[in-house]
Amino acid sequence: MFELLRAPVEPTAHASEIAAWLRLDVRDRQLVVLRNTFHPWQIAYTLTAAGLVWRAEPSWRLTLEEVTAGVRRIVECRNLIDLMADLADQVAIIQRLAGPHR
């Protein structure tokens, strides 16, 4: 058993991805997580005179039904947590619209 613990660690196929991830700024890591979680949305952050602004826009053209139900064309927040919460609400609206009939 102790031989296994002393065995040399061989690089994995993901070593280069892990190294690239660790080189990213914290905000860029957060951006990657957001984009992977809410992939149908185009998400970015911008530094403005008022501070950092996180912004998400749907990557599809909204239907009248979606807009009427409350799906927003632009979701903009001052922090990442609020953006995640707002996007989760947007996803819930879309899922309610889809319902069991689709």
VMD Tcl script that draws the C-alpha trace (Angstrom):
set ca {
  {0.00 0.00 0.00}
  {2.76 2.45 0.86}
  {4.31 1.79 -2.53}
  {1.21 3.27 -4.14}
  {1.55 6.41 -2.06}
  {5.18 6.81 -3.12}
  {4.52 6.11 -6.80}
  {5.43 9.01 -9.06}
  {2.51 11.08 -10.16}
  {2.10 10.94 -13.91}
  {0.62 13.93 -15.71}
  {-2.98 13.44 -16.62}
  {-4.67 14.41 -19.85}
  {-6.22 17.33 -17.99}
  {-3.00 18.73 -16.51}
  {-2.75 21.48 -19.12}
  {-6.39 22.51 -18.55}
  {-5.82 22.62 -14.80}
  {-2.70 24.74 -15.26}
  {-4.59 27.13 -17.56}
  {-7.44 27.36 -15.02}
  {-5.03 28.25 -12.22}
  {-3.54 31.06 -14.31}
  {-6.92 32.77 -14.67}
  {-7.93 35.77 -12.61}
  {-10.63 34.99 -10.02}
  {-13.25 36.95 -11.99}
  {-12.39 35.04 -15.13}
  {-12.79 31.74 -13.25}
  {-16.19 32.92 -12.06}
  {-17.06 33.89 -15.63}
  {-16.16 30.40 -16.88}
  {-18.37 28.80 -14.22}
  {-21.27 31.11 -15.08}
  {-20.95 30.44 -18.80}
  {-20.86 26.69 -18.20}
  {-23.83 26.83 -15.85}
  {-25.98 29.15 -17.95}
  {-24.65 28.21 -21.40}
  {-27.60 29.58 -23.42}
  {-26.71 33.06 -22.12}
  {-23.93 35.35 -23.31}
  {-22.26 36.48 -20.08}
  {-19.54 39.07 -19.54}
  {-18.36 41.58 -17.00}
  {-17.28 45.15 -17.55}
  {-15.44 47.61 -15.37}
  {-17.31 50.93 -15.50}
  {-16.76 54.23 -13.73}
  {-19.33 53.05 -11.16}
  {-17.57 49.70 -10.66}
  {-17.83 46.16 -11.93}
  {-21.01 45.19 -13.80}
  {-21.97 41.61 -14.68}
  {-24.23 41.26 -17.71}
  {-26.08 38.39 -19.38}
  {-28.11 38.31 -22.57}
  {-29.98 35.34 -24.02}
  {-28.24 33.91 -27.07}
  {-31.60 33.36 -28.75}
  {-34.26 35.77 -29.92}
  {-36.90 36.08 -27.23}
  {-40.46 35.22 -28.13}
  {-43.41 37.40 -27.19}
  {-44.51 34.65 -24.79}
  {-41.11 34.72 -23.03}
  {-41.06 38.50 -22.72}
  {-44.64 38.55 -21.44}
  {-43.76 35.89 -18.86}
  {-40.85 37.99 -17.57}
  {-37.75 36.82 -19.43}
  {-35.47 39.82 -19.76}
  {-33.38 40.73 -22.80}
  {-30.59 41.98 -20.55}
  {-29.85 40.89 -17.00}
  {-27.37 43.24 -15.36}
  {-26.07 43.18 -11.78}
  {-23.31 44.74 -9.71}
  {-22.11 41.39 -8.37}
  {-21.83 37.79 -9.39}
  {-24.16 36.40 -6.73}
  {-27.04 38.64 -7.78}
  {-26.48 37.74 -11.43}
  {-26.57 34.02 -10.61}
  {-29.81 34.48 -8.66}
  {-31.41 36.52 -11.44}
  {-30.37 34.00 -14.09}
  {-31.76 31.15 -11.99}
  {-35.07 33.06 -11.86}
  {-34.95 33.54 -15.64}
  {-34.35 29.81 -16.16}
  {-37.29 29.01 -13.87}
  {-39.56 31.22 -15.97}
  {-38.42 29.52 -19.17}
  {-38.92 26.07 -17.65}
  {-42.45 27.00 -16.53}
  {-43.22 28.11 -20.07}
  {-41.93 24.84 -21.48}
  {-44.11 22.90 -19.04}
  {-44.83 19.19 -19.33}
  {-46.41 19.55 -22.79}
  {-43.13 20.18 -24.62}
}
mol new
graphics top color blue
foreach p $ca { graphics top sphere $p radius 0.5 }
foreach p [lrange $ca 0 end-1] q [lrange $ca 1 end] { graphics top cylinder $p $q radius 0.2 }
display resetview
